Every structure is written in structure tokens, then in C-alpha cells.
Amino acid sequence: AALGVGADIGVNLYLALLFVFPLWHGNFASSEMRWVAIKSLIAALVAMASSVSNMLIFTLLHGRELSFVCLSACNGDTVLNAVCLFLVSIASMHVHARVHFC
């Protein structure tokens, strides 16, 4: 079970680094677009942290927690991910109104 959690963490970090690498070396047309990319990265890291913490707790307890605790943790993870996505996309709408992709 620990191997599965470790593999999932490794894959998540690899995918996050694939997103971060162009931020460090990329040239953006505007500072607003760079800010949206940074906020998207922060949202992805928050989502990854909440998912990893849920998996870690589930693994450490060997799946023996009460069903409502598991359901609450999964629902909390989903709500946190939705809020992060909302906060990134609502700010992106203002930037998208000023920046045209042609």
C-alpha cells in the first residue's frame, strides 16, 4: 500500500514539475498571463496536497476508518479542489477579457 502512495506522489510531483519548468524558462506575453499560470500552479499544489493527505491517512489506518469519515474526507477533498479551480478561473476571466489569443 505504501508503494502505491509513493508511486502516486511521484507521478503527481513529476506532472507538477512538467508544469513548473516552462514557468521558469518561458516568456509570457504579459505579466497577467504569468500571474494566472502561477495561481494555477498553486491551485494544483493545494489539490495534490489534499489528495496525498487523504491517501496517506487511508493507508496508515489500513482502510479501517468509519465510512462517514472516509466519505467526509473525500467530499472535503472534492470541495477544496472545486474552490481552487473556481478561484483560478474567476480571476482568469478578467485576464482573458484583456488578452487575445491569436
N, C-alpha and C positions, 0 to 999 in steps of 0.2 A: 504494500500500500504506500509505503514511504517512497518507493521508486516511482510510482505513478505521480505523486505530488511533486517530487523533484523534477520529473520529466515535464510536467505541466508548467512549473515555474520556469524551467529552462526555455521552453518554447515561447512562453509569454515574454520573457526578457529578450529573447532573440528577435521577436517581432517588434517589440518596443524599440530596440536598437536600430532595426531597419527603418523605423520612422524617424528616430533622432538623428541618425547620420546625415541625411540630407539637410536637416535644420542647421547643423554645424557648418556645412560646406556649401549650402545653397544660397543663391542670390534671389531675393524676392523683389517683386516689382514695387511693393510698398511696405511700409512698416506695419500697416494694419493687417496685411496678409500674414506677416511673420507672427504678429500677436495672436491671430486666430490659430496658427499652427502650434504655437507654444501652449495655448489654452487647450487645444485638442490633445496634446501630449500629456498635460497634467490630468485631464479627464481620463485618459487611457490608463495612466499610472494609478489613479484612485480606483478605477474599476478593477484593475489587476490586483491591487492590494486587498480589496474586499473579497474578491473571489478566492484568492490564495488563503486568506484567513479562514473563510468558510471551509475550504477543503482541508486545511490543516487541523481545524477543530474536529471535523468529521473523522479524520484519520486518527487523531490522538485518542478519541473516545471509542474507536473501533466500531462506529456506527450504532452505538448503544444509547444515544441520547433520545429523549422523548420526541415523538413525532411532531408535536406542535413547536418544539424548539427548533427542529430542523426546518420545518415549514416557515417559521418566523425568520430564521437566518437567511433562507433562500429568498423570501419576499423582501427582506431588507436589502439584500444584495441587488435585487432587480430594481427596487425603487431608487437606490443610490446610483445605479448605472443610468436609469432614465433621467434623473435630475442632472447628472453630469452632462449627458447628451443634450438636454434642454438648455442648460446654461451656455454650452458652447455654441449651439445652433442659434439661439436667440441673439447673441452678440454677432454671430456671423451674418445674420440678415442685414444688419446695419452696414457692415463692410461690403457685402455683396451688392448693396444698392449703389455704392460709390465706385466699385471696381468692376470693370467689364472684362470678361474672359473672351478674347478673340484670337 
